[in-house]
Amino acid sequence: MNALYDWFGMNQEIFYAVNGWHGPLIDALMLTGTAVGDFRNMPWILGVILLAIAFQQLFPFNAERLPSLPGLKQLLMRLMLGYMVTAGTVALLKIGFDMPRPSAVLPSGRVTVLALPESRHSFPSGHSAFAMLIMTMFWPLLTIRDRLLLAVMTLWVGLSRINVGAHFPADVLAGYVCGIVGGLLANKAVMSRLR
């Protein structure tokens, strides 16, 4: 596990590089990226989808820019299931591996911590998992331009978790894997149920 996590020292070196980008604007952007990737954003995302479903049912003739009503309901089911699978997987891995946060293992003064300081459960990054889950779920519904924006948002969330001192790059990549796997499993489960 150590060689997989350490990347022959690159995990720490990349951390130092990204954690070293600071200034008032960069700090604000990175704290915002961290807020965007918070799992606690799911209720308002589900709320927006429920509003879109209500709008589609009340005004079907004005909803041509929205996915179809069955498509919205399917998205809602996929998101809820993907959220449960991804959040559960992340929680189990955090407890199972119990990896320390960067500030707990790197020399004092070498890590800038902008977020709430924590010492445990670094692996995997839940914020990165959530961002990738959202990307996985919405990707098929979006235009190329919107997909690019979503990919940038997902990368931004991951970089922000390193920059604010909460995670190593390996934690972020593992979070991305959890998000995409959780999303794909939810997609498959919902699609097989609908057949």
TORPA-4810 file (N, C-alpha, C, O; in nm, 3 decimals):
<nodes>
NODE_1_0.083_-0.120_0.000_0.000_0.000_0.000_0.087_0.125_0.000_0.053_0.224_-0.065_M
NODE_2_0.198_0.122_0.073_0.282_0.240_0.084_0.334_0.288_-0.051_0.332_0.407_-0.080_N
NODE_3_0.382_0.195_-0.135_0.434_0.233_-0.267_0.322_0.288_-0.355_0.344_0.383_-0.430_A
NODE_4_0.203_0.229_-0.346_0.090_0.278_-0.424_0.049_0.418_-0.379_0.011_0.501_-0.460_L
NODE_5_0.058_0.442_-0.249_0.016_0.571_-0.194_0.123_0.678_-0.210_0.092_0.794_-0.236_Y
NODE_6_0.247_0.640_-0.195_0.358_0.736_-0.196_0.402_0.778_-0.335_0.451_0.890_-0.352_D
NODE_7_0.385_0.692_-0.435_0.428_0.719_-0.572_0.576_0.754_-0.578_0.616_0.845_-0.651_W
NODE_8_0.657_0.684_-0.501_0.803_0.707_-0.497_0.836_0.852_-0.463_0.927_0.912_-0.521_F
NODE_9_0.762_0.908_-0.368_0.786_1.044_-0.322_0.707_1.151_-0.395_0.702_1.266_-0.350_G
NODE_10_0.646_1.117_-0.508_0.574_1.217_-0.588_0.447_1.266_-0.519_0.407_1.381_-0.538_M
NODE_11_0.382_1.181_-0.441_0.260_1.222_-0.371_0.290_1.342_-0.281_0.214_1.439_-0.279_N
NODE_12_0.399_1.335_-0.209_0.439_1.444_-0.120_0.487_1.566_-0.199_0.453_1.679_-0.164_Q
NODE_13_0.565_1.545_-0.304_0.617_1.657_-0.383_0.506_1.734_-0.453_0.506_1.857_-0.455_E
NODE_14_0.410_1.661_-0.511_0.296_1.728_-0.575_0.215_1.803_-0.469_0.169_1.915_-0.493_I
NODE_15_0.199_1.741_-0.352_0.128_1.810_-0.243_0.195_1.943_-0.211_0.129_2.046_-0.205_F
NODE_16_0.327_1.941_-0.190_0.398_2.064_-0.156_0.381_2.170_-0.265_0.363_2.288_-0.234_Y
NODE_17_0.386_2.129_-0.391_0.372_2.225_-0.501_0.234_2.290_-0.500_0.223_2.413_-0.505_A
NODE_18_0.128_2.209_-0.494_-0.008_2.263_-0.500_-0.044_2.336_-0.370_-0.111_2.438_-0.374_V
NODE_19_0.001_2.285_-0.257_-0.026_2.350_-0.129_0.050_2.482_-0.116_0.018_2.563_-0.029_N
NODE_20_0.149_2.503_-0.201_0.227_2.626_-0.196_0.168_2.742_-0.274_0.219_2.854_-0.264_G
NODE_21_0.062_2.719_-0.352_-0.001_2.828_-0.427_-0.091_2.906_-0.332_-0.195_2.856_-0.290_W
NODE_22_-0.051_3.028_-0.298_-0.134_3.107_-0.207_-0.130_3.254_-0.242_-0.037_3.302_-0.306_H
NODE_23_-0.229_3.323_-0.199_-0.252_3.464_-0.219_-0.401_3.485_-0.193_-0.476_3.388_-0.192_G
NODE_24_-0.444_3.608_-0.173_-0.585_3.631_-0.139_-0.684_3.573_-0.241_-0.782_3.509_-0.202_P
NODE_25_-0.659_3.594_-0.370_-0.751_3.544_-0.473_-0.746_3.391_-0.482_-0.850_3.326_-0.488_L
NODE_26_-0.625_3.336_-0.483_-0.611_3.189_-0.492_-0.675_3.123_-0.370_-0.745_3.022_-0.383_I
NODE_27_-0.650_3.177_-0.251_-0.709_3.119_-0.130_-0.861_3.121_-0.137_-0.927_3.022_-0.102_D
NODE_28_-0.918_3.233_-0.181_-1.064_3.242_-0.193_-1.117_3.142_-0.295_-1.220_3.077_-0.272_A
NODE_29_-1.048_3.129_-0.409_-1.090_3.032_-0.511_-1.083_2.889_-0.459_-1.173_2.809_-0.484_L
NODE_30_-0.978_2.858_-0.386_-0.962_2.722_-0.336_-1.062_2.689_-0.225_-1.113_2.578_-0.219_M
NODE_31_-1.090_2.784_-0.139_-1.192_2.761_-0.036_-1.330_2.745_-0.100_-1.412_2.667_-0.052_L
NODE_32_-1.354_2.819_-0.208_-1.480_2.803_-0.282_-1.485_2.666_-0.347_-1.590_2.601_-0.345_T
NODE_33_-1.375_2.620_-0.406_-1.370_2.487_-0.465_-1.400_2.379_-0.363_-1.468_2.281_-0.394_G
NODE_34_-1.348_2.396_-0.243_-1.376_2.301_-0.135_-1.525_2.303_-0.100_-1.585_2.198_-0.078_T
NODE_35_-1.585_2.422_-0.094_-1.728_2.433_-0.064_-1.813_2.368_-0.173_-1.914_2.304_-0.143_A
NODE_36_-1.773_2.384_-0.298_-1.847_2.325_-0.411_-1.848_2.173_-0.402_-1.947_2.109_-0.436_V
NODE_37_-1.738_2.114_-0.356_-1.726_1.968_-0.352_-1.781_1.902_-0.227_-1.762_1.781_-0.209_G
NODE_38_-1.848_1.976_-0.142_-1.897_1.920_-0.017_-2.018_1.830_-0.041_-2.112_1.868_-0.111_D
NODE_39_-2.016_1.710_0.015_-2.127_1.614_0.003_-2.259_1.676_0.051_-2.367_1.634_0.007_F
NODE_40_-2.251_1.773_0.141_-2.374_1.835_0.194_-2.445_1.922_0.091_-2.551_1.978_0.120_R
NODE_41_-2.388_1.934_-0.030_-2.457_2.006_-0.137_-2.563_1.921_-0.206_-2.644_1.974_-0.282_N
NODE_42_-2.564_1.792_-0.182_-2.658_1.704_-0.252_-2.804_1.743_-0.230_-2.880_1.739_-0.327_M
NODE_43_-2.850_1.780_-0.110_-2.992_1.815_-0.096_-3.038_1.926_-0.190_-3.148_1.917_-0.246_P
NODE_44_-2.958_2.030_-0.208_-3.005_2.136_-0.298_-3.000_2.092_-0.444_-3.081_2.137_-0.524_W
NODE_45_-2.906_2.004_-0.479_-2.902_1.951_-0.616_-3.027_1.867_-0.641_-3.091_1.880_-0.746_I
NODE_46_-3.062_1.782_-0.546_-3.185_1.703_-0.558_-3.307_1.794_-0.562_-3.403_1.766_-0.634_L
NODE_47_-3.305_1.902_-0.484_-3.415_1.998_-0.484_-3.435_2.064_-0.620_-3.548_2.082_-0.664_G
NODE_48_-3.325_2.099_-0.686_-3.335_2.158_-0.820_-3.395_2.058_-0.918_-3.477_2.095_-1.002_V
NODE_49_-3.355_1.932_-0.907_-3.411_1.830_-0.997_-3.560_1.811_-0.968_-3.640_1.795_-1.061_I
NODE_50_-3.599_1.811_-0.840_-3.741_1.800_-0.806_-3.820_1.919_-0.861_-3.932_1.901_-0.909_L
NODE_51_-3.763_2.039_-0.855_-3.828_2.156_-0.915_-3.842_2.140_-1.066_-3.945_2.176_-1.123_L
NODE_52_-3.738_2.086_-1.131_-3.744_2.063_-1.275_-3.853_1.961_-1.308_-3.922_1.975_-1.409_A
NODE_53_-3.867_1.859_-1.225_-3.973_1.759_-1.245_-4.110_1.826_-1.232_-4.199_1.804_-1.314_I
NODE_54_-4.127_1.908_-1.127_-4.254_1.978_-1.108_-4.283_2.071_-1.225_-4.396_2.076_-1.274_A
NODE_55_-4.183_2.145_-1.270_-4.199_2.236_-1.383_-4.238_2.158_-1.508_-4.326_2.200_-1.583_F
NODE_56_-4.173_2.045_-1.530_-4.202_1.961_-1.647_-4.346_1.910_-1.643_-4.412_1.901_-1.746_Q
NODE_57_-4.395_1.877_-1.523_-4.533_1.827_-1.512_-4.636_1.939_-1.526_-4.742_1.918_-1.584_Q
NODE_58_-4.605_2.056_-1.472_-4.700_2.167_-1.477_-4.700_2.240_-1.611_-4.805_2.283_-1.658_L
NODE_59_-4.584_2.253_-1.672_-4.571_2.330_-1.797_-4.493_2.252_-1.901_-4.386_2.296_-1.943_F
NODE_60_-4.543_2.138_-1.945_-4.464_2.054_-2.037_-4.431_2.123_-2.169_-4.330_2.090_-2.232_P
NODE_61_-4.513_2.216_-2.212_-4.489_2.286_-2.339_-4.378_2.389_-2.328_-4.325_2.431_-2.431_F
NODE_62_-4.341_2.429_-2.208_-4.234_2.529_-2.189_-4.102_2.467_-2.144_-4.008_2.539_-2.111_N
NODE_63_-4.094_2.336_-2.141_-3.978_2.270_-2.081_-3.890_2.201_-2.184_-3.828_2.099_-2.153_A
NODE_64_-3.884_2.252_-2.306_-3.807_2.183_-2.410_-3.657_2.178_-2.382_-3.588_2.092_-2.436_E
NODE_65_-3.606_2.269_-2.299_-3.463_2.267_-2.267_-3.429_2.167_-2.157_-3.312_2.136_-2.135_R
NODE_66_-3.530_2.116_-2.090_-3.508_2.019_-1.983_-3.507_1.877_-2.040_-3.566_1.852_-2.145_L
NODE_67_-3.442_1.785_-1.970_-3.456_1.644_-2.010_-3.603_1.603_-1.995_-3.680_1.670_-1.927_P
NODE_68_-3.639_1.494_-2.057_-3.777_1.445_-2.048_-3.813_1.414_-1.903_-3.725_1.396_-1.819_S
NODE_69_-3.943_1.408_-1.876_-3.987_1.375_-1.740_-3.933_1.239_-1.694_-3.883_1.229_-1.582_L
NODE_70_-3.942_1.134_-1.777_-3.881_1.007_-1.734_-3.729_1.020_-1.713_-3.673_0.958_-1.623_P
NODE_71_-3.664_1.101_-1.797_-3.519_1.121_-1.782_-3.484_1.191_-1.651_-3.385_1.156_-1.587_G
NODE_72_-3.566_1.290_-1.612_-3.543_1.360_-1.485_-3.565_1.267_-1.366_-3.488_1.269_-1.269_L
NODE_73_-3.670_1.187_-1.373_-3.696_1.093_-1.263_-3.585_0.989_-1.253_-3.544_0.951_-1.143_K
NODE_74_-3.537_0.945_-1.367_-3.426_0.849_-1.369_-3.299_0.913_-1.312_-3.227_0.849_-1.235_Q
NODE_75_-3.272_1.039_-1.349_-3.157_1.110_-1.295_-3.167_1.121_-1.143_-3.068_1.101_-1.072_L
NODE_76_-3.285_1.152_-1.094_-3.306_1.163_-0.950_-3.274_1.030_-0.880_-3.206_1.029_-0.777_L
NODE_77_-3.323_0.920_-0.935_-3.296_0.787_-0.876_-3.147_0.755_-0.882_-3.089_0.705_-0.786_M
NODE_78_-3.084_0.783_-0.998_-2.942_0.753_-1.013_-2.858_0.835_-0.916_-2.763_0.784_-0.857_R
NODE_79_-2.893_0.962_-0.900_-2.818_1.049_-0.808_-2.831_1.002_-0.663_-2.732_0.995_-0.591_L
NODE_80_-2.953_0.970_-0.623_-2.971_0.926_-0.483_-2.896_0.796_-0.456_-2.830_0.783_-0.353_M
NODE_81_-2.907_0.701_-0.548_-2.835_0.574_-0.529_-2.684_0.595_-0.537_-2.610_0.540_-0.456_L
NODE_82_-2.639_0.673_-0.634_-2.496_0.702_-0.647_-2.440_0.771_-0.524_-2.328_0.742_-0.481_G
NODE_83_-2.519_0.862_-0.468_-2.479_0.933_-0.347_-2.459_0.834_-0.231_-2.359_0.840_-0.160_Y
NODE_84_-2.556_0.744_-0.214_-2.547_0.647_-0.104_-2.428_0.553_-0.123_-2.355_0.525_-0.028_M
NODE_85_-2.410_0.504_-0.245_-2.299_0.411_-0.272_-2.165_0.482_-0.252_-2.075_0.428_-0.187_V
NODE_86_-2.151_0.602_-0.308_-2.024_0.674_-0.300_-1.993_0.717_-0.157_-1.882_0.697_-0.109_T
NODE_87_-2.091_0.776_-0.089_-2.069_0.821_0.049_-2.036_0.702_0.139_-1.948_0.711_0.225_A
NODE_88_-2.106_0.591_0.120_-2.078_0.471_0.200_-1.940_0.415_0.174_-1.869_0.377_0.267_G
NODE_89_-1.901_0.411_0.047_-1.768_0.360_0.011_-1.659_0.449_0.070_-1.562_0.399_0.128_T
NODE_90_-1.675_0.580_0.056_-1.576_0.673_0.109_-1.565_0.658_0.261_-1.454_0.653_0.315_V
NODE_91_-1.678_0.649_0.329_-1.675_0.636_0.475_-1.605_0.507_0.518_-1.523_0.509_0.610_A
NODE_92_-1.636_0.397_0.452_-1.571_0.270_0.486_-1.420_0.274_0.461_-1.342_0.225_0.543_L
NODE_93_-1.379_0.332_0.349_-1.236_0.341_0.318_-1.164_0.434_0.416_-1.053_0.404_0.459_L
NODE_94_-1.227_0.546_0.452_-1.165_0.638_0.548_-1.140_0.568_0.682_-1.033_0.581_0.741_K
NODE_95_-1.240_0.494_0.728_-1.226_0.423_0.855_-1.129_0.306_0.841_-1.045_0.284_0.929_I
NODE_96_-1.140_0.232_0.732_-1.056_0.114_0.712_-0.908_0.146_0.699_-0.825_0.078_0.758_G
NODE_97_-0.876_0.248_0.621_-0.735_0.283_0.601_-0.683_0.380_0.707_-0.566_0.375_0.744_F
NODE_98_-0.770_0.467_0.757_-0.735_0.565_0.860_-0.601_0.634_0.833_-0.514_0.639_0.920_D
NODE_99_-0.586_0.686_0.712_-0.462_0.754_0.673_-0.458_0.894_0.734_-0.560_0.962_0.742_M
NODE_100_-0.340_0.938_0.778_-0.328_1.071_0.837_-0.337_1.182_0.733_-0.305_1.162_0.616_P
NODE_101_-0.381_1.298_0.777_-0.386_1.417_0.693_-0.244_1.471_0.677_-0.157_1.441_0.759_R
NODE_102_-0.220_1.551_0.573_-0.084_1.604_0.550_-0.025_1.676_0.671_0.092_1.657_0.703_P
NODE_103_-0.105_1.758_0.738_-0.051_1.834_0.852_-0.012_1.746_0.969_0.063_1.788_1.056_S
NODE_104_-0.062_1.622_0.972_-0.029_1.530_1.081_0.101_1.456_1.057_0.160_1.404_1.152_A
NODE_105_0.148_1.450_0.932_0.267_1.370_0.903_0.383_1.450_0.843_0.497_1.404_0.845_V
NODE_106_0.355_1.567_0.791_0.462_1.648_0.732_0.517_1.746_0.835_0.447_1.779_0.931_L
NODE_107_0.640_1.791_0.816_0.701_1.881_0.915_0.618_2.007_0.939_0.561_2.065_0.847_P
NODE_108_0.612_2.047_1.064_0.540_2.168_1.102_0.595_2.288_1.025_0.717_2.304_1.011_S
NODE_109_0.507_2.370_0.975_0.548_2.487_0.899_0.558_2.463_0.750_0.569_2.559_0.673_G
NODE_110_0.554_2.338_0.706_0.562_2.307_0.562_0.425_2.297_0.497_0.415_2.298_0.374_R
NODE_111_0.320_2.288_0.578_0.184_2.270_0.526_0.100_2.392_0.562_0.094_2.432_0.678_V
NODE_112_0.036_2.450_0.461_-0.060_2.557_0.485_-0.198_2.495_0.492_-0.243_2.431_0.396_T
NODE_113_-0.266_2.513_0.605_-0.400_2.457_0.624_-0.499_2.572_0.625_-0.497_2.656_0.716_V
NODE_114_-0.586_2.576_0.524_-0.688_2.680_0.517_-0.823_2.629_0.563_-0.907_2.707_0.610_L
NODE_115_-0.845_2.500_0.551_-0.973_2.441_0.591_-0.966_2.404_0.738_-0.865_2.426_0.806_A
NODE_116_-1.074_2.349_0.787_-1.079_2.301_0.924_-0.969_2.198_0.945_-0.968_2.096_0.875_L
NODE_117_-0.877_2.219_1.038_-0.768_2.123_1.055_-0.819_1.989_1.109_-0.892_1.983_1.208_P
NODE_118_-0.778_1.884_1.041_-0.811_1.748_1.083_-0.682_1.668_1.080_-0.586_1.706_1.011_E
NODE_119_-0.678_1.558_1.153_-0.555_1.479_1.154_-0.573_1.339_1.096_-0.474_1.272_1.066_S
NODE_120_-0.698_1.293_1.080_-0.722_1.155_1.038_-0.815_1.146_0.918_-0.872_1.246_0.873_R
NODE_121_-0.827_1.024_0.868_-0.922_0.990_0.762_-0.901_1.070_0.634_-0.995_1.126_0.578_H
NODE_122_-0.778_1.075_0.588_-0.744_1.149_0.468_-0.781_1.075_0.340_-0.813_1.137_0.239_S
NODE_123_-0.777_0.942_0.344_-0.792_0.860_0.223_-0.925_0.789_0.223_-0.955_0.715_0.317_F
NODE_124_-1.007_0.810_0.121_-0.997_0.899_0.005_-1.063_1.034_0.033_-1.125_1.053_0.138_P
NODE_125_-1.050_1.126_-0.059_-1.112_1.258_-0.046_-1.261_1.248_-0.077_-1.299_1.215_-0.189_S
NODE_126_-1.343_1.278_0.021_-1.488_1.276_0.000_-1.534_1.387_-0.094_-1.625_1.367_-0.174_G
NODE_127_-1.471_1.504_-0.084_-1.507_1.615_-0.173_-1.480_1.578_-0.319_-1.563_1.605_-0.406_H
NODE_128_-1.366_1.517_-0.344_-1.332_1.476_-0.481_-1.427_1.367_-0.530_-1.465_1.366_-0.647_S
NODE_129_-1.465_1.277_-0.441_-1.559_1.171_-0.477_-1.694_1.232_-0.516_-1.755_1.190_-0.614_A
NODE_130_-1.740_1.330_-0.438_-1.868_1.393_-0.468_-1.863_1.467_-0.601_-1.956_1.458_-0.681_F
NODE_131_-1.756_1.541_-0.624_-1.743_1.614_-0.751_-1.744_1.518_-0.870_-1.809_1.545_-0.971_A
NODE_132_-1.673_1.407_-0.858_-1.670_1.310_-0.968_-1.804_1.239_-0.983_-1.844_1.207_-1.095_M
NODE_133_-1.874_1.214_-0.874_-2.007_1.155_-0.882_-2.100_1.247_-0.961_-2.172_1.201_-1.049_L
NODE_134_-2.098_1.375_-0.931_-2.182_1.472_-1.003_-2.143_1.473_-1.151_-2.231_1.475_-1.238_I
NODE_135_-2.014_1.472_-1.180_-1.970_1.471_-1.319_-2.019_1.345_-1.390_-2.067_1.352_-1.503_M
NODE_136_-2.007_1.230_-1.325_-2.049_1.104_-1.385_-2.199_1.103_-1.414_-2.242_1.053_-1.517_T
NODE_137_-2.277_1.158_-1.323_-2.423_1.156_-1.339_-2.472_1.253_-1.447_-2.564_1.220_-1.522_M
NODE_138_-2.412_1.371_-1.453_-2.462_1.473_-1.545_-2.397_1.469_-1.683_-2.451_1.526_-1.778_F
NODE_139_-2.284_1.403_-1.695_-2.207_1.400_-1.820_-2.293_1.367_-1.943_-2.286_1.440_-2.042_W
NODE_140_-2.373_1.259_-1.939_-2.449_1.223_-2.061_-2.554_1.327_-2.101_-2.599_1.327_-2.216_P
NODE_141_-2.593_1.414_-2.009_-2.700_1.510_-2.036_-2.649_1.642_-2.091_-2.729_1.726_-2.133_L
NODE_142_-2.519_1.663_-2.092_-2.463_1.795_-2.118_-2.405_1.809_-2.259_-2.370_1.711_-2.325_L
NODE_143_-2.396_1.935_-2.301_-2.328_1.968_-2.426_-2.178_1.958_-2.403_-2.132_1.946_-2.290_T
NODE_144_-2.102_1.963_-2.510_-1.956_1.956_-2.499_-1.903_2.071_-2.414_-1.815_2.051_-2.330_I
NODE_145_-1.957_2.191_-2.434_-1.913_2.308_-2.356_-1.941_2.286_-2.207_-1.856_2.313_-2.123_R
NODE_146_-2.061_2.238_-2.176_-2.097_2.215_-2.036_-2.017_2.101_-1.973_-1.986_2.103_-1.854_D
NODE_147_-1.984_2.001_-2.054_-1.898_1.892_-2.005_-1.760_1.946_-1.968_-1.702_1.906_-1.866_R
NODE_148_-1.708_2.035_-2.049_-1.578_2.096_-2.020_-1.584_2.174_-1.889_-1.493_2.164_-1.807_L
NODE_149_-1.690_2.251_-1.869_-1.707_2.326_-1.744_-1.715_2.232_-1.624_-1.656_2.259_-1.519_L
NODE_150_-1.787_2.122_-1.639_-1.800_2.025_-1.531_-1.666_1.957_-1.501_-1.633_1.932_-1.385_L
NODE_151_-1.589_1.927_-1.605_-1.456_1.867_-1.585_-1.364_1.965_-1.513_-1.288_1.925_-1.424_A
NODE_152_-1.370_2.093_-1.550_-1.288_2.195_-1.483_-1.331_2.206_-1.337_-1.246_2.217_-1.248_V
NODE_153_-1.462_2.203_-1.310_-1.510_2.210_-1.173_-1.458_2.092_-1.090_-1.417_2.109_-0.976_M
NODE_154_-1.460_1.973_-1.149_-1.414_1.853_-1.078_-1.265_1.861_-1.048_-1.221_1.826_-0.939_T
NODE_155_-1.187_1.908_-1.144_-1.044_1.927_-1.123_-1.020_2.034_-1.017_-0.933_2.018_-0.931_L
NODE_156_-1.096_2.143_-1.022_-1.085_2.252_-0.925_-1.109_2.201_-0.783_-1.034_2.235_-0.692_W
NODE_157_-1.213_2.120_-0.765_-1.242_2.066_-0.632_-1.123_1.983_-0.582_-1.081_1.999_-0.468_V
NODE_158_-1.070_1.896_-0.667_-0.957_1.813_-0.627_-0.834_1.895_-0.591_-0.770_1.870_-0.488_G
NODE_159_-0.801_1.992_-0.676_-0.686_2.078_-0.646_-0.708_2.158_-0.518_-0.614_2.180_-0.441_L
NODE_160_-0.832_2.200_-0.496_-0.860_2.279_-0.375_-0.835_2.197_-0.249_-0.788_2.252_-0.149_S
NODE_161_-0.865_2.068_-0.253_-0.845_1.985_-0.135_-0.697_1.970_-0.101_-0.661_1.957_0.016_R
NODE_162_-0.613_1.972_-0.203_-0.468_1.968_-0.180_-0.422_2.106_-0.133_-0.345_2.117_-0.037_I
NODE_163_-0.469_2.210_-0.200_-0.425_2.346_-0.170_-0.460_2.388_-0.027_-0.381_2.456_0.038_N
NODE_164_-0.578_2.349_0.021_-0.618_2.390_0.156_-0.555_2.304_0.265_-0.578_2.326_0.383_V
NODE_165_-0.474_2.205_0.224_-0.400_2.124_0.320_-0.476_2.005_0.375_-0.433_1.945_0.473_G
NODE_166_-0.588_1.970_0.313_-0.672_1.862_0.366_-0.632_1.724_0.315_-0.653_1.624_0.384_A
NODE_167_-0.573_1.717_0.193_-0.547_1.587_0.131_-0.419_1.585_0.050_-0.372_1.687_0.001_H
NODE_168_-0.364_1.465_0.038_-0.256_1.438_-0.057_-0.318_1.411_-0.194_-0.437_1.379_-0.202_F
NODE_169_-0.241_1.425_-0.302_-0.293_1.393_-0.436_-0.350_1.252_-0.448_-0.450_1.232_-0.517_P
NODE_170_-0.289_1.154_-0.382_-0.341_1.016_-0.389_-0.481_1.007_-0.329_-0.563_0.928_-0.377_A
NODE_171_-0.509_1.086_-0.227_-0.643_1.089_-0.168_-0.745_1.140_-0.268_-0.856_1.088_-0.280_D
NODE_172_-0.706_1.245_-0.341_-0.793_1.306_-0.441_-0.822_1.206_-0.554_-0.937_1.189_-0.594_V
NODE_173_-0.717_1.142_-0.605_-0.738_1.044_-0.712_-0.826_0.928_-0.665_-0.912_0.882_-0.740_L
NODE_174_-0.804_0.881_-0.544_-0.889_0.774_-0.490_-1.033_0.821_-0.477_-1.127_0.744_-0.501_A
NODE_175_-1.052_0.946_-0.439_-1.187_1.003_-0.433_-1.252_1.005_-0.569_-1.370_0.971_-0.584_G
NODE_176_-1.176_1.047_-0.671_-1.229_1.046_-0.807_-1.273_0.905_-0.847_-1.379_0.887_-0.907_Y
NODE_177_-1.191_0.806_-0.815_-1.226_0.667_-0.849_-1.354_0.626_-0.777_-1.442_0.564_-0.837_V
NODE_178_-1.366_0.659_-0.649_-1.488_0.626_-0.574_-1.611_0.690_-0.638_-1.715_0.626_-0.651_C
NODE_179_-1.598_0.816_-0.678_-1.711_0.887_-0.738_-1.754_0.828_-0.870_-1.873_0.810_-0.895_G
NODE_180_-1.657_0.796_-0.955_-1.694_0.740_-1.086_-1.749_0.598_-1.072_-1.844_0.562_-1.140_I
NODE_181_-1.689_0.518_-0.984_-1.739_0.381_-0.964_-1.879_0.384_-0.902_-1.967_0.311_-0.946_V
NODE_182_-1.898_0.468_-0.801_-2.031_0.480_-0.740_-2.135_0.525_-0.841_-2.247_0.474_-0.842_G
NODE_183_-2.099_0.620_-0.925_-2.190_0.669_-1.028_-2.222_0.563_-1.131_-2.338_0.546_-1.169_G
NODE_184_-2.121_0.493_-1.178_-2.143_0.389_-1.279_-2.225_0.273_-1.224_-2.311_0.219_-1.294_L
NODE_185_-2.200_0.235_-1.098_-2.280_0.128_-1.036_-2.426_0.171_-1.023_-2.516_0.091_-1.049_L
NODE_186_-2.448_0.296_-0.982_-2.585_0.346_-0.970_-2.653_0.351_-1.106_-2.770_0.312_-1.119_A
NODE_187_-2.582_0.398_-1.207_-2.638_0.401_-1.342_-2.679_0.262_-1.387_-2.789_0.242_-1.439_N
NODE_188_-2.591_0.165_-1.365_-2.619_0.028_-1.408_-2.738_-0.030_-1.332_-2.825_-0.094_-1.392_K
NODE_189_-2.744_-0.007_-1.202_-2.854_-0.060_-1.120_-2.987_-0.001_-1.163_-3.086_-0.074_-1.176_A
NODE_190_-2.992_0.129_-1.185_-3.117_0.194_-1.224_-3.158_0.151_-1.364_-3.276_0.123_-1.388_V
NODE_191_-3.063_0.145_-1.455_-3.095_0.105_-1.593_-3.144_-0.040_-1.598_-3.237_-0.070_-1.674_M
NODE_192_-3.084_-0.129_-1.520_-3.127_-0.269_-1.522_-3.265_-0.284_-1.458_-3.342_-0.371_-1.497_S
NODE_193_-3.295_-0.200_-1.362_-3.427_-0.203_-1.297_-3.536_-0.156_-1.393_-3.649_-0.203_-1.386_R
NODE_194_-3.502_-0.064_-1.481_-3.601_-0.008_-1.573_-3.627_-0.098_-1.694_-3.723_-0.076_-1.767_L
NODE_195_-3.543_-0.198_-1.714_-3.562_-0.286_-1.830_-3.663_-0.393_-1.803_-3.690_-0.476_-1.890_R
</nodes>
